[in-house]
Amino acid sequence: MYWLIYDLIRQNARMPFGANEIGEAAVFLTLAAALSATVPHGFSEAKAQAVGAVAFAACNMALWIAWSGEWLQDTLVGASFGYLLYTIACSLKAQRALRRGEWTLLGLACALLILMQATTFFADAGIKKALDAACSVLLAAGAAYWVLKLLQARKKGLRYRTRLCLAYGLTAWIIMAKYMSEGTIYLLFMFAETLSVPLLFLSAGKAVEDR
């Protein structure tokens, strides 16, 4: 309806903000609100994780703008995605879902991803192809890591709220990986996202019962 009405009112005019961007931002904010309502957390207890999440989101936003040139859309969607990452980071810390070494490893992986993606803008074709491949491997390894953490949490019988935070971490990583990919890799991460969302909501239901 949004697209149809826009075309009727402003024919042949460039659309500044697409309906899909509105939907994505709404989903990110809804997910963050749902997690906040289920897992109590605070900034004071997770300052390093919160700052890291916001910085990583800002870097992703800058990459999106550089790739698409749509600064308004990418800024608004990026801000909502950043809030989701902030909420996940604080919730993971509150539940002690990751050890100190795992936080460090996660931070290094995120920093390396940003560095490699930024370098592709200046590298020649051969190096760019190698960097893209390395990013895809790192993104896939990150997704596998979150799946492993979820399996370990289930095996250890950890609380459902802890498992929910890990499921959020998996979903957010896959979404981020999808945005950083193209072609077949993009489609694979999109398929993984489709599988992760039902897992997310199943985990949410159990977490509510666990309160």
Disulfide bonds with the S-S distance in Angstrom:
none
